[in-house]
Amino acid sequence: MPKKYILEITVFISGGLVMVYEIIGSRVLAPFIGTSTYIWTSLIGVILGALSLGYWIGGRTADRNPEIKILSLVIFLAGGLVSVTTLIKDVVLSFIAAAQMPLEIRSLIAAAILFAPASVALGFVTPYAVKLKTVSLADSGKTVGSLFAFSTVGSIVGTFAAGFFLIPFVGSVRTLYIISGGLIILGLLLVPFTISRTTIAVIIVFILGIAASEFSVAELRAANGLYDIDTEYSRVRVFQTIDPRNNKPITTLATDPYFTQSAIYLDSDERVLEYSRFYHLASYYKPDLKKALMIGGAGYTFPREFLRTYPASTIDVAEIDPGMTEIAKRFFRLNDDARMKIMHADGRVFLNAEEVNKYDVVFVDACNSLFSVPYQLTTREAVRQIDRVLKPDGVVLFNLVGSSIRGSASQFLQAEYRTYADVFPVVDLYKVNSDFPDERVQNLLIAASKNNAPRSSPVDPETTELLSHRYANPFPLDAASLSDDLAPVEYYNSIALNFYSREHR
C-alpha cells in the first residue's frame, strides 16, 4: 500500500465497508423478523450510535497513543467482529424471532447484538487516522476535511456497490465474507502482525463463520431443496415442503418468516394457496373481462392460472423485481406466453404512466412481506390511478394481508377500505377463511367496482361459494383514508404484527 496515501486509502475502504455492512443488515434480518421500515430504522439508528461511540473512543485513544499499529489492530478486530456476525447470526436471530416482544424491540436487539460491535470498531478509524495524519495545527482543518471526504466518498462507493452489484450478484451472506476478509487484509497491510492469540482467534472465527454458513446452506438444500437468493429488491427463499392438507410435495417462495407468497405442486398446476381463487370474483363483477392487469408477480402462479381459466383474455403483469421473474421461470414453471406481457416496474409508477380505460380488471398482490405493503400502492392517489386505467365498468381486487376486521389489528383494513370507498361506488370485503373470528389477523380481499348496477345471481357453484365469503356485517371505520402525504401503513402493520406474534406463540 502506498505509504504517502495509506491513511486516505484506509478511511476510504473502511467508509465503504461500513455502508455495505449497514445495507446487508436488512437482508440478514429479513428471514427471521421480516422486512419493514422498523427494521431499517433500527439498523440505521443502532449503527449510527455505534459509529458515534467509535468516533469518541478513536479520538480519545488517538490523543493518548497515536500509533498506526493500534489503528491496524482495531481494523483487524473489526474484521473479526464481522466474522462473529456471520458465525452467530442464525442462532441469535432464531432466539430473537421466538421472543415475545414487539417488532421494534426485537429489531433493535438484533441490530445491537449483530451489527453494533463491528460498527464501533469501524467508527474508531477516521478520527484516529486524522490524528496520525495531522502534522501541525496549521493544517489540521485541511487534514480533517480531506480524510472525512475520503471516508464519505468511500461510503458512496460502498452504497452503490452494495445495491447495484454485491446484493444481486454476490448475495448477502457472501458479502459478509467480503467485508470481514477485506478488513482483516486491510489490517494486515497496514502493519503485518506477528502470530499471536488475537490474530489466530480472528482468523479462526473468520474461517468458522464461512464454514458454518456454507455447511448450513448445503444442509438445507439437501434436506428441503432450499435456495437462498438475493435479488435487487428482496432476499427470497425457495424451498420444497409438504402441503399439510393432502401431504403432496410443493415448492414455495417466501420473503419473510410469516407467510408463503407463492406455491405450486411439483406434479400439477392445481392451486395451492387459497386466497388466489378469490381473484376469480373478477368474472362476477365483470363477466366479459378481456384484458387484465396484475400488480405484483412473485411466483406468477395466478397469472398462469388466469391464462388457463380465461383462454380469450390477456394479462399484463407489473412486477418490480426482475429477479423474481427469473425465480418464477426457474422454479415455478413460468414460460413466455403471447397473452402475458411482463413489465418490470414499480406498480404505482406503471399506473401513473398507463393509458385511460385500458383494463377490465386490476389485481393487486404486491407486498414486501406479510406485514410490509408498499405504501405508495395503498393511498387515495394510487386508487384514483387504478380507477383511471379501468374501463367504466371495471373492477379492482386488492389482496389485503396481515389485518383483522375488528380489534387493534384492524386499522390497516379500516384505512384501506375507507380509501377505496372514497373513489369507488361499490366496495365489498371478503374473508378468505370465513371460519376465522373477526379479531384474528387473516387474509382479506377488497373488491371495488366502478359499476353499481344490480348484478344477476351467479350460475356456477364456485362463484356462489366465493360470494358466501362476503362480509355482510358492519365493522369499525375509525381510521382515516390513506394519502401520499400521510399513509402510516408501517405503523398499522406493526400493530398487527405484534398482535399476530402473540396469537401464534
Phi, psi and omega in degrees: 000130181302123185295328182299322184246023186299320182284325177297315179296321181298311182289329176298310182294315181294322177297319178294317182291330175301314182291321176299317180300316181294315182292320179296333183306319181295326178288326178293319183282332190307312184294345185251320181232011171091185180232127178192173176300328180295325177295311179297318180301315180296314181299310182297314181297314181293316182292320176297318177297318180294319177298319179299317177298319178296320177302315183296312180295318180298318179295314181294319181293321180297322179295327184274322188210077183278090179229136184294335179293332176289317176300317179300316181295318181295318178296318177301315179294326177300319175299321177295322179291325174294324176297323176298318176305312180300319185288319190255356190303315184293319180293312181298314183291329176296317177294316181294320180298328181275351183287145179272076181221155175300155181304320182302318181289317179298317181293323177295315181296316180299315180296319182294316183289315189272329190241344181289315185302310180295326180293325175299314180297321180289328175294333180299330195295306190294310179297327178291319178296323178302315180297317181294328184276336185288121179269318180209165178296335183296329181246018183296320180298316179297320181294313179300312181298319181296312183291321177292328175295315178299318179297318181292318176299320175300320178297320178297312179299318179297321178298311180294320180297318180295311185286322187266340184230303190296312182295308183286334187248337179254320181102154187292315184291315180292335174293327174299322177299318181296317180298309183294316179296320179297319179291320179297315179295318179300317178299319180290326180289326179295309178214105178304129183274154163277160180293127178216172178300323181295311181296319179297317181298316181297315181294322178296315179297320178301312180294317180297321179299315179294314183298316181296317180295314181293323178295318179299316179299314181297318180295315180294324178292321179292321184279318188235007184061034186281132172241124180255109191237129173263125173253183178296334188243340188212160165259115189249134175244122177246127183208164178258141177209191182243133174288115185295343181285330184220003179062025177267144180288140180226156169256131184235157178233131180218144177244000176207174184278001191260333181201166178263126181279322181216151178203145175221151172285146181293332188244008180198167176263015176301143182294138178258307185273129188294324189297330187292337180292339179289343174295339179286355170298344178305323182287343174281314181285331182221081188300330184260033185298136181236325185230126184236156172236134173241127177260110184104115183258315185050241181277001178060028180289318180287318176306321177294319178295322178300315181295324178290323186280326184239079187296343180263006185247165176234160180220135170259141179237122175258102180242120186294332192253107176301329179297324178295322178296319178296322176297318179297322178291324184282321188243342189239023173058032174281125177237157176298140180215131182297339182269356178239120178251126182252127176241128178268095184204151171302135184302320181292317179298319179298314180299317182301328185262353186281156183284162184284147172055043185265325190246147173278327183213143173239123174260129179246116181218051183251121175205142177287327177195182182303323184243030177217098182253134178302112188300330185292348176262000185254351192273167178301321179295322178293318180296324176295325176292322175298315177302322183292321183277349178278149174292166186305334179244027184282172183219147174241138178240115187250116178281112184252110183253156172072042177213157172253173178269328178228161177093187187293337183270011186261003189294325178294316176301312181304312182294318183288320178298315179296324179297314178293324180293337176291339187247319186256142180286335181236121178227120179242152179241136180235139174263121178298318176249098186293341181278347181290139175295152183299333183279353183276140173291127189205179179269122180237164178222130175260128175245118182237127185240144175279348185255114179259015177289151178301143179251146178287157179292142179292149181259340182264144183295331180297312179294320178302318180293320178297317180295336179292345178272357180296133183276116187259347184276148173294147178220159185299142173229059184277335182283146177285156176295159185268146177223164177301330180283326183216103179221082184283052184296317180297323179295313179299317183289332177292324176296315180296321180295316179297321177294316179299319180297319178294322180298326190254017175279000000 
